[in-house]
């Protein structure tokens, strides 16, 4: 947890309304994102993007593809 990563892309398989909402929230390629909380039994995960926290359910989370962890910054 608290691992930082760079967003690579959002899956084309995700419904367009969710893809657009993620873009509206700033979840776009090149942005740094970190998972700050995971819940048991596959519940929603909490992510930090810039200075905001967002909660995404498993279906959304698994469709956000990331690059390697960010190190030393």
DSSP file (Angstrom, degrees, kcal/mol; ACC not computed):
  #  RESIDUE AA STRUCTURE BP1 BP2  ACC     N-H-->O    O-->H-N    N-H-->O    O-->H-N    TCO  KAPPA ALPHA  PHI   PSI    X-CA   Y-CA   Z-CA
    1    1 A X              0   0    0      0, 0.0    35,-0.2     0, 0.0     3,-0.1   0.000 360.0 360.0 360.0 165.7    0.0    0.0    0.0
    2    2 A X        +     0   0    0     33,-2.8     2,-0.3     1,-0.3    34,-0.1   0.627 360.0 150.8  61.2  14.6    1.0    3.6   -0.4
    3    3 A X        -     0   0    0     32,-0.3    32,-1.0    66,-0.0     2,-0.4  -0.599  38.4-141.5 -74.3 134.5    2.8    2.6   -3.5
    4    4 A X  E     +A   34   0A   0     66,-0.4    66,-2.1    -2,-0.3     2,-0.3  -0.770  27.5 165.9 -98.7 144.6    3.0    5.3   -6.1
    5    5 A X  E     -AB  33  69A   0     28,-2.5    28,-2.9    -2,-0.4     2,-0.5  -0.939  35.1-110.7-148.3 167.8    2.6    4.7   -9.8
    6    6 A X  E     -A   32   0A   0     62,-0.7    61,-3.3    -2,-0.3     2,-0.3  -0.893  35.2-116.7-105.0 133.0    2.0    6.4  -13.0
    7    7 A X  E     - B   0  66A   0     24,-3.0    23,-3.1    -2,-0.5    59,-0.3  -0.527  30.2-179.2 -69.1 128.4   -1.2    5.9  -14.9
    8    8 A X  E     -     0   0A   0     57,-3.1     2,-0.3     1,-0.4    58,-0.2   0.861  56.9 -43.6 -93.3 -49.0   -0.6    4.2  -18.2
    9    9 A X  E     - B   0  65A   0     56,-1.6    56,-2.7    19,-0.1     2,-0.4  -0.980  46.6-107.3-169.3 172.1   -4.1    4.0  -19.6
   10   10 A X  E     - B   0  64A   0     -2,-0.3    54,-0.2    54,-0.2    53,-0.0  -0.971  49.4-101.0-114.7 133.2   -7.8    3.1  -18.9
   11   11 A X    >   -     0   0    0     52,-2.9     3,-1.1    -2,-0.4    52,-0.1  -0.191  15.1-140.1 -56.5 137.1   -9.1   -0.1  -20.4
   12   12 A X  T 3  S+     0   0    0      1,-0.2    -1,-0.2     7,-0.0     4,-0.1   0.675 100.5  69.7 -67.1 -17.9  -11.2    0.2  -23.6
   13   13 A X  T 3  S+     0   0    0      2,-0.1    -1,-0.2    50,-0.1     2,-0.2   0.657  77.2  97.6 -76.7 -15.5  -13.4   -2.5  -22.1
   14   14 A X  S <  S-     0   0    0     -3,-1.1     5,-0.1    49,-0.1    46,-0.0  -0.539  92.8 -93.8 -75.1 138.9  -14.7   -0.1  -19.4
   15   15 A X    >>  -     0   0    0     -2,-0.2     4,-2.2     1,-0.1     3,-0.9  -0.183  33.1-120.0 -51.8 140.5  -18.0    1.5  -20.2
   16   16 A X  H 3> S+     0   0    0      1,-0.3     4,-2.7     2,-0.2     5,-0.2   0.822 111.1  59.0 -55.9 -36.0  -17.7    4.9  -21.9
   17   17 A X  H 3> S+     0   0    0      1,-0.2     4,-1.7     2,-0.2    -1,-0.3   0.867 109.7  43.9 -66.0 -33.4  -19.5    6.7  -19.1
   18   18 A X  H <> S+     0   0    0     -3,-0.9     4,-2.5     2,-0.2    -2,-0.2   0.888 111.9  52.5 -74.9 -40.2  -17.0    5.5  -16.5
   19   19 A X  H  X S+     0   0    0     -4,-2.2     4,-2.1     1,-0.2    -2,-0.2   0.921 111.4  47.0 -60.3 -43.4  -14.0    6.2  -18.8
   20   20 A X  H  X S+     0   0    0     -4,-2.7     4,-2.5     2,-0.2    -1,-0.2   0.907 111.1  51.0 -66.2 -41.5  -15.3    9.8  -19.2
   21   21 A X  H  X S+     0   0    0     -4,-1.7     4,-1.7    -5,-0.2    -2,-0.2   0.904 109.2  51.1 -63.3 -40.7  -15.9   10.3  -15.5
   22   22 A X  H  X>S+     0   0    0     -4,-2.5     5,-2.8     2,-0.2     4,-0.5   0.919 110.2  49.3 -62.1 -43.1  -12.4    9.1  -14.7
   23   23 A X  H ><5S+     0   0    0     -4,-2.1     3,-1.3     1,-0.2    -2,-0.2   0.915 108.2  54.0 -60.7 -42.3  -11.0   11.6  -17.2
   24   24 A X  H 3<5S+     0   0    0     -4,-2.5    -1,-0.2     1,-0.3    -2,-0.2   0.837 107.3  51.3 -60.3 -33.4  -13.1   14.3  -15.6
   25   25 A X  H 3<5S-     0   0    0     -4,-1.7    -1,-0.3    -5,-0.2    -2,-0.2   0.542 125.3-103.1 -80.9  -7.7  -11.5   13.4  -12.3
   26   26 A X  T <<5S+     0   0    0     -3,-1.3     2,-1.7    -4,-0.5    -3,-0.2   0.557  73.1 144.2  97.2   9.5   -8.0   13.7  -13.7
   27   27 A X      < +     0   0    0     -5,-2.8     2,-0.3    -6,-0.2    -1,-0.2  -0.638  32.9 134.7 -83.6  87.3   -7.4    9.9  -14.0
   28   28 A X    >   -     0   0    0     -2,-1.7     3,-1.9    -3,-0.1   -21,-0.3  -0.903  63.5 -72.5-135.3 159.9   -5.4   10.2  -17.3
   29   29 A X  T 3  S+     0   0    0     -2,-0.3   -21,-0.2     1,-0.2     3,-0.1  -0.225 115.8  25.9 -54.3 135.8   -2.2    8.8  -18.7
   30   30 A X  T 3  S+     0   0    0    -23,-3.1    -1,-0.2     1,-0.3     2,-0.2   0.200  89.8 122.1  96.3 -15.4    0.9   10.3  -17.1
   31   31 A X    <   -     0   0    0     -3,-1.9   -24,-3.0   -24,-0.1     2,-0.4  -0.549  63.6-120.3 -81.4 146.3   -0.6   11.3  -13.8
   32   32 A X  E     +A    6   0A   0    -26,-0.2    18,-0.6    -2,-0.2     2,-0.3  -0.691  36.1 177.2 -84.4 137.2    0.8    9.9  -10.5
   33   33 A X  E     -AC   5  49A   0    -28,-2.9   -28,-2.5    -2,-0.4     2,-0.4  -0.979  10.6-166.6-138.5 148.8   -1.6    7.9   -8.4
   34   34 A X  E     -AC   4  48A   0     14,-1.9    14,-3.1    -2,-0.3     2,-0.6  -1.000  21.6-129.9-139.6 143.2   -1.3    6.0   -5.1
   35   35 A X  E     + C   0  47A   0    -32,-1.0   -33,-2.8    -2,-0.4   -32,-0.3  -0.805  27.7 173.0 -88.5 119.9   -3.5    3.4   -3.4
   36   36 A X  E     +     0   0A   0     10,-2.7     2,-0.3    -2,-0.6    11,-0.2   0.604  63.6  19.8-105.3 -15.3   -3.9    4.6    0.2
   37   37 A X  E     - C   0  46A   0      9,-1.5     9,-2.8     2,-0.0     2,-0.4  -0.927  53.7-171.5-158.5 132.8   -6.4    2.0    1.4
   38   38 A X  E     - C   0  45A   0     -2,-0.3     2,-0.3     7,-0.2     7,-0.2  -0.962  19.3-144.8-117.4 139.6   -7.7   -1.4    0.4
   39   39 A X    >   -     0   0    0      5,-0.5     3,-0.7    -2,-0.4     4,-0.2  -0.669  25.8 -96.5-100.8 160.4  -10.7   -3.0    2.1
   40   40 A X  G >  S+     0   0    0     -2,-0.3     3,-1.2     1,-0.2    -1,-0.1  -0.284 100.4  23.8 -68.8 157.0  -11.2   -6.6    2.8
   41   41 A X  G 3  S-     0   0    0      1,-0.2    -1,-0.2     2,-0.0    -2,-0.0   0.767 130.9 -62.3  60.4  31.2  -13.2   -8.9    0.5
   42   42 A X  G <  S+     0   0    0     -3,-0.7    16,-0.5     1,-0.1    -1,-0.2   0.716  88.8 154.0  74.2  20.7  -12.7   -6.8   -2.6
   43   43 A X    <   -     0   0    0     -3,-1.2    -4,-0.3    -4,-0.2    -1,-0.1  -0.022  54.8 -52.7 -69.3-177.0  -14.5   -3.7   -1.4
   44   44 A X        -     0   0    0     -6,-0.1    -5,-0.5    13,-0.1     2,-0.3  -0.193  52.8-141.2 -59.4 149.1  -13.7   -0.2   -2.7
   45   45 A X  E     -CD  38  56A   0     11,-2.7    11,-2.4    -7,-0.2     2,-0.5  -0.850   9.7-132.9-109.3 148.9  -10.1    1.0   -2.7
   46   46 A X  E     -CD  37  55A   0     -9,-2.8   -10,-2.7    -2,-0.3    -9,-1.5  -0.900  24.9-172.8-106.9 129.0   -9.1    4.6   -1.9
   47   47 A X  E     -CD  35  54A   0      7,-3.4     7,-2.9    -2,-0.5     2,-0.5  -0.905  17.5-140.6-121.4 146.8   -6.6    6.3   -4.2
   48   48 A X  E     +CD  34  53A   0    -14,-3.1   -14,-1.9    -2,-0.3     2,-0.4  -0.932  19.7 176.9-106.5 130.3   -4.8    9.7   -4.0
   49   49 A X  E >   -CD  33  52A   0      3,-2.5     3,-1.9    -2,-0.5     2,-0.3  -0.969  67.2 -43.4-133.3 114.4   -4.5   11.7   -7.2
   50   50 A X  T 3  S-     0   0    0    -18,-0.6   -24,-0.0    -2,-0.4    -2,-0.0  -0.508 124.4 -25.8  58.2-121.4   -2.8   15.0   -6.7
   51   51 A X  T 3  S+     0   0    0     -2,-0.3     2,-0.3    -3,-0.1    -1,-0.2   0.150 121.9  88.0-107.0  19.2   -4.4   16.5   -3.6
   52   52 A X  E <   -D   49   0A   0     -3,-1.9    -3,-2.5     2,-0.0     2,-0.4  -0.857  63.2-141.4-119.5 152.6   -7.7   14.5   -3.8
   53   53 A X  E     -D   48   0A   0     -2,-0.3     2,-0.4    -5,-0.2    -5,-0.2  -0.927  19.7-174.6-110.8 137.2   -8.9   11.1   -2.5
   54   54 A X  E     -D   47   0A   0     -7,-2.9    -7,-3.4    -2,-0.4     2,-0.5  -0.975  17.0-144.9-131.1 144.8  -11.2    8.9   -4.6
   55   55 A X  E     -D   46   0A   0     -2,-0.4     2,-0.4    -9,-0.2    -9,-0.2  -0.952  21.7-179.5-110.6 121.0  -12.8    5.6   -3.8
   56   56 A X  E     -D   45   0A   0    -11,-2.4   -11,-2.7    -2,-0.5    -2,-0.0  -0.956  23.0-127.1-120.6 137.9  -13.2    3.2   -6.8
   57   57 A X     >  -     0   0    0     -2,-0.4     4,-2.8   -13,-0.2     3,-0.4  -0.251  38.0 -94.5 -74.8 172.7  -14.8   -0.2   -6.7
   58   58 A X  H  > S+     0   0    0    -16,-0.5     4,-2.6     1,-0.2     5,-0.2   0.867 122.6  57.2 -58.2 -41.1  -12.9   -3.3   -7.9
   59   59 A X  H  4 S+     0   0    0      1,-0.2     4,-0.3     2,-0.2    -1,-0.2   0.896 113.6  39.5 -59.3 -41.4  -14.4   -3.1  -11.4
   60   60 A X  H >4 S+     0   0    0     -3,-0.4     3,-1.6     2,-0.2    -2,-0.2   0.943 114.3  53.3 -72.5 -48.6  -13.1    0.4  -11.9
   61   61 A X  H >< S+     0   0    0     -4,-2.8     3,-1.6     1,-0.3    -2,-0.2   0.878 104.4  54.4 -55.8 -42.6   -9.8   -0.2  -10.2
   62   62 A X  T 3< S+     0   0    0     -4,-2.6    -1,-0.3     1,-0.3    -2,-0.2   0.607 104.2  57.3 -72.5  -7.8   -8.9   -3.2  -12.3
   63   63 A X  T <  S+     0   0    0     -3,-1.6   -52,-2.9    -4,-0.3     2,-0.7   0.320  85.1  88.3-103.6   6.6   -9.4   -1.2  -15.5
   64   64 A X  E <   -B   10   0A   0     -3,-1.6     2,-0.4   -54,-0.2   -54,-0.2  -0.927  68.8-156.1-103.3 111.3   -6.9    1.5  -14.6
   65   65 A X  E     -B    9   0A   0    -56,-2.7   -57,-3.1    -2,-0.7   -56,-1.6  -0.708  11.0-166.1 -92.8 137.8   -3.5    0.3  -15.9
   66   66 A X  E     -B    7   0A   0     -2,-0.4   -59,-0.2   -59,-0.3     2,-0.1  -0.821  15.3-131.1-122.8 159.9   -0.3    1.7  -14.3
   67   67 A X  E     -     0   0A   0    -61,-3.3   -61,-0.2    -2,-0.3     3,-0.1  -0.343  57.9 -51.8 -91.7-178.1    3.4    1.8  -15.1
   68   68 A X  E    S-     0   0A   0    -63,-0.1   -62,-0.7    -2,-0.1    -1,-0.3  -0.052  74.5 -79.6 -52.9 156.7    6.1    0.8  -12.7
   69   69 A X  E     -B    5   0A   0    -64,-0.2     2,-0.4     1,-0.1   -64,-0.3  -0.201  45.3-112.4 -55.9 148.4    6.1    2.3   -9.2
   70   70 A X        -     0   0    0    -66,-2.1     2,-0.4    -3,-0.1   -66,-0.4  -0.735  38.2-159.8 -82.7 131.5    7.6    5.8   -8.8
   71   71 A X        +     0   0    0     -2,-0.4   -66,-0.0     1,-0.1    -3,-0.0  -0.923  56.1   0.2-119.8 139.6   10.8    5.7   -6.8
   72   72 A X              0   0    0     -2,-0.4    -1,-0.1     1,-0.1    -2,-0.0   0.725 360.0 360.0  66.8  25.9   12.7    8.4   -5.0
   73   73 A X              0   0    0     -3,-0.1    -1,-0.1     0, 0.0    -2,-0.1   0.391 360.0 360.0-130.9 360.0   10.4   11.3   -5.5
